[in-house]
Amino acid sequence: MTGRLDILLVTGLSGAGKTTTLKVLEDLGWEMLDNFPIRLLEPLINEVTSGKNPAPLAIGFDSRTRGFVPSDIIALVKELVKRDDLTVTTLFLDCASDELERRFNETRRHHPLARGRSAIDGIRAERELMEPLRRWAEAVFDTSELAANELQQMVRERFHRDDPASQTVTVSSFGFARGMPPLADLVFDMRFLDNPHWVPNLREQTGLDPAVGEFITARGDFDEVFQRIRDLVLSLLPRYRAQGKAYVHVAFGCTGGRHRSVYTAETMAQALREAGFSPTVIHRNLASRAADQFEGPMGLK
């Protein structure tokens, strides 16, 4: 945020994709409310703005919402946009009538304004009712030819928050001798580095100990390779976020999971913090007993 609270009002025709849109916004870090009574909008905003570091607010409403009168909503929004602590945007989701009819028939849902008539009658009545809001809205998404995933992508591209903290990043270390992590998105093998396990005074230490870090970085290979890995991860994370991937797990492995992988994971976590992320760090095998039969001699894997 830039000192203003972002308010996104999401409305449109029933069946045009409001629910899908709100779910994506919630995944992007917006606080989401659906079918919220419009008369309570201003008190809600006052309460939210009184808190510290409020999340942007996405509020969904349509013809089914209690107190829905388009002219009253527009009048309220006109007052809200005058405030210097708010940025208010209205998104209207539109769709061709024949496509909406197909969707209602396919799902066997009743149109909220049909009232015992056909779906197309309800669609026509709602379109007429909603037209003032369609004309008012700053953004109109026509979903007539969009699959759900295409609408999701449009919402991400238009309303994503350029905030690393909105993405959950896990950095972990593990030992290959005890199996690969099953849910990692990016896995890096650090067994090309010399193994501190075979240095007597380092064997019982771990990658959390300064002496182990000094041993790993002294060999010259680490810095160059780590910089490339760091740059790759930092370039991929916003691309993952743009595709709607809210959780990313970056894993580093070595033979036992106690030295090289631990040090690298800690170093990566620090680099991510410096870039604005708040990573969770997990060392899967840090407490595991060292096993000589799994470790190769000095210089081997």
C-alpha positions in Angstrom: 0.0 0.0 0.0 1.0 3.6 -0.5 -0.7 5.1 2.6 -4.1 4.4 1.2 -6.3 1.4 1.8 -7.2 -0.3 -1.4 -10.9 -1.2 -1.7 -12.1 -3.3 -4.6 -15.8 -3.6 -5.1 -16.6 -6.8 -7.1 -20.0 -7.1 -8.7 -21.6 -8.2 -11.9 -24.1 -10.6 -13.4 -24.9 -13.9 -11.6 -22.8 -16.7 -13.1 -20.2 -14.3 -14.6 -17.4 -15.4 -12.2 -17.7 -13.3 -9.0 -17.0 -16.2 -6.7 -14.0 -17.3 -8.7 -12.6 -13.7 -8.7 -13.0 -13.3 -5.0 -11.2 -16.6 -4.3 -8.2 -15.5 -6.4 -8.1 -12.1 -4.7 -8.1 -13.9 -1.3 -5.2 -16.0 -2.5 -3.4 -12.8 -3.5 -3.6 -11.4 0.0 -6.8 -9.4 -0.2 -9.2 -9.6 2.8 -12.4 -10.9 1.1 -16.0 -10.4 2.0 -18.9 -11.7 -0.2 -22.5 -10.6 -0.2 -21.7 -7.9 2.4 -24.6 -5.5 3.2 -23.9 -2.3 1.4 -25.3 -0.1 4.2 -22.5 -1.4 6.5 -19.7 -0.7 4.0 -18.7 2.7 5.4 -18.6 1.5 9.1 -16.5 -1.5 8.0 -14.0 0.6 6.1 -13.7 3.0 9.1 -13.0 0.0 11.4 -10.4 -1.5 9.0 -8.6 1.8 8.4 -8.3 2.3 12.2 -6.1 -0.8 12.5 -2.4 -1.2 11.7 -1.2 -2.3 8.3 -4.6 -3.4 7.0 -4.8 -5.7 4.1 -6.5 -4.5 0.9 -10.2 -5.2 1.0 -12.2 -7.0 -1.7 -16.0 -6.8 -1.2 -18.4 -8.8 -3.4 -22.0 -8.0 -3.9 -24.7 -8.5 -6.6 -28.5 -8.4 -7.0 -29.0 -10.9 -4.2 -27.2 -8.7 -1.6 -29.4 -7.2 1.1 -30.1 -3.6 0.4 -29.0 -3.8 -3.2 -29.9 -0.5 -5.0 -27.5 0.4 -7.7 -28.1 4.2 -7.5 -27.5 4.1 -3.7 -24.3 2.1 -4.1 -22.9 4.6 -6.7 -23.8 7.5 -4.4 -21.9 5.8 -1.5 -18.9 5.1 -3.7 -18.8 8.7 -4.9 -18.4 9.8 -1.3 -15.8 7.1 -0.5 -13.6 8.2 -3.5 -13.3 11.7 -2.0 -11.4 10.3 1.0 -7.6 10.7 0.9 -7.1 7.5 2.8 -8.8 5.2 0.3 -8.3 4.0 -3.3 -11.7 2.6 -4.4 -12.1 0.6 -7.6 -15.2 -1.2 -9.0 -14.9 -4.3 -11.0 -17.9 -5.5 -13.0 -18.1 -9.1 -14.3 -20.1 -9.3 -17.5 -21.0 -12.2 -19.7 -23.1 -12.8 -22.8 -26.7 -13.8 -22.0 -26.6 -17.0 -24.0 -23.5 -18.1 -22.2 -25.0 -17.3 -18.9 -28.1 -19.3 -19.8 -25.9 -22.3 -20.8 -24.0 -22.1 -17.4 -27.2 -22.1 -15.4 -28.7 -24.9 -17.4 -25.5 -26.9 -17.1 -25.3 -26.5 -13.3 -29.1 -26.8 -12.9 -29.0 -23.7 -10.6 -32.0 -21.3 -10.5 -31.3 -17.7 -11.5 -31.8 -15.5 -8.5 -34.2 -13.1 -10.4 -36.0 -15.8 -12.4 -38.7 -16.2 -9.7 -40.3 -19.2 -11.3 -39.6 -18.1 -14.9 -36.9 -19.3 -17.3 -33.2 -18.5 -16.7 -33.0 -16.2 -19.6 -35.8 -14.1 -18.2 -33.9 -13.7 -14.9 -30.7 -12.9 -16.8 -32.5 -10.1 -18.8 -34.0 -8.6 -15.6 -30.7 -8.7 -13.8 -28.8 -7.1 -16.8 -31.2 -4.2 -16.8 -30.9 -3.8 -13.0 -27.1 -3.9 -13.1 -26.5 -1.7 -16.1 -25.9 1.5 -14.0 -23.1 -0.3 -12.1 -21.7 -1.6 -15.4 -21.4 1.9 -16.7 -19.9 3.2 -13.4 -17.2 0.5 -13.0 -13.6 1.4 -13.8 -12.9 -2.2 -14.9 -15.2 -4.6 -16.8 -14.2 -8.2 -17.4 -16.3 -10.0 -20.1 -16.1 -13.7 -19.2 -18.2 -15.0 -22.1 -15.3 -16.9 -23.7 -13.1 -17.4 -20.6 -12.5 -20.7 -18.9 -12.2 -20.5 -15.1 -8.4 -20.6 -15.2 -8.3 -17.8 -17.8 -10.4 -15.6 -15.6 -8.1 -16.4 -12.6 -5.1 -15.4 -14.6 -6.8 -12.1 -15.7 -7.5 -11.3 -12.0 -3.9 -12.1 -11.0 -2.4 -9.9 -13.6 -4.7 -7.0 -12.9 -4.9 -7.1 -9.1 -1.8 -8.9 -7.8 0.0 -7.2 -4.9 3.6 -6.6 -5.7 4.5 -7.8 -2.2 6.8 -10.7 -1.6 5.3 -11.2 1.8 2.0 -12.3 0.1 3.8 -15.5 -1.0 4.6 -18.3 1.5 8.2 -19.6 0.9 9.7 -22.5 2.7 13.4 -23.2 2.6 14.5 -26.6 3.8 17.6 -28.8 4.1 17.6 -32.6 3.8 19.8 -35.6 3.4 19.6 -37.7 0.2 20.5 -40.8 2.3 17.2 -40.4 4.0 15.1 -39.8 0.9 14.0 -36.8 -1.2 11.5 -34.3 0.2 8.2 -35.3 -1.5 6.6 -31.8 -1.9 9.6 -29.6 -2.8 9.2 -27.4 -5.9 12.9 -26.6 -6.4 15.6 -29.1 -5.3 19.3 -28.3 -5.4 22.0 -30.9 -4.8 24.9 -29.5 -2.8 27.0 -32.7 -2.8 29.5 -31.2 -5.2 30.9 -29.3 -2.2 33.6 -30.9 0.0 32.0 -32.7 2.9 32.7 -31.4 6.4 31.7 -34.8 7.8 35.2 -36.0 7.1 36.9 -33.2 9.0 37.2 -34.5 12.6 36.6 -31.2 14.4 33.6 -30.4 12.2 31.8 -33.8 12.1 29.8 -33.2 15.2 29.0 -29.6 14.3 26.3 -28.6 11.8 25.7 -26.0 9.1 24.5 -23.7 11.8 28.0 -23.5 13.3 30.3 -20.7 11.9 33.3 -23.1 11.5 31.3 -25.3 9.1 30.2 -22.3 7.0 33.8 -21.1 6.9 34.9 -24.5 5.6 32.2 -24.6 2.9 32.9 -21.1 1.6 36.7 -21.4 1.8 36.7 -23.9 -1.1 35.8 -21.2 -3.7 33.0 -23.2 -5.5 30.2 -22.1 -3.1 30.0 -18.4 -3.7 29.7 -18.5 -7.5 27.2 -21.4 -7.5 25.1 -19.9 -4.7 24.8 -16.6 -6.4 23.4 -18.3 -9.5 21.0 -20.3 -7.4 19.9 -17.2 -5.5 19.3 -15.2 -8.7 17.3 -18.1 -10.2 15.1 -18.5 -7.2 14.5 -14.7 -6.9 13.5 -14.6 -10.6 11.2 -17.6 -10.3 9.2 -16.6 -7.2 7.4 -13.6 -8.8 6.6 -15.8 -11.8 5.2 -18.5 -9.6 3.1 -15.8 -7.8 1.8 -14.5 -11.2 0.6 -18.0 -12.0 -1.3 -18.2 -8.6 1.2 -20.4 -6.8 1.0 -19.1 -3.2 3.3 -21.7 -1.7 6.8 -22.4 -2.9 9.2 -24.9 -1.3 13.0 -24.6 -2.1 15.0 -27.6 -0.8 18.8 -28.1 -0.6 20.2 -31.6 -0.2 23.5 -33.1 0.8 24.3 -36.7 1.9 23.4 -36.6 5.5 21.4 -33.3 5.7 23.5 -31.8 8.5 26.3 -29.7 7.0 26.3 -28.4 3.4 22.5 -28.4 2.9 21.9 -26.7 6.2 24.4 -24.0 5.6 23.1 -23.3 2.1 19.4 -23.2 3.3 20.3 -20.7 6.0 22.2 -18.6 3.5 19.3 -18.7 1.0 16.8 -17.8 3.7 18.9 -14.7 4.6 19.0 -13.7 0.9 15.2 -14.0 0.7 14.7 -11.9 3.8 16.9 -9.2 2.2 14.7 -9.3 -0.8 11.5 -8.8 1.3 10.3 -12.3 1.8 9.6 -14.0 5.2 10.7 -17.6 4.6 10.1 -20.5 6.9 13.2 -22.6 7.4 13.1 -26.4 8.1 16.1 -28.6 8.6 14.6 -32.1 8.2 17.7 -34.2 9.2 19.6 -31.8 11.4 19.1 -33.9 14.4 19.7 -37.2 12.6 22.7 -39.3 13.7 25.6 -39.1 11.4 26.0 -42.4 9.5 29.5 -43.2 8.1 28.1 -45.8 5.7 26.2 -43.1 3.8 29.0 -40.6 3.7 31.7 -40.9 1.1 35.4 -40.1 1.9 36.7 -36.6 1.7 35.9 -35.0 -1.6 33.4 -37.7 -2.7 29.7 -37.5 -2.5 
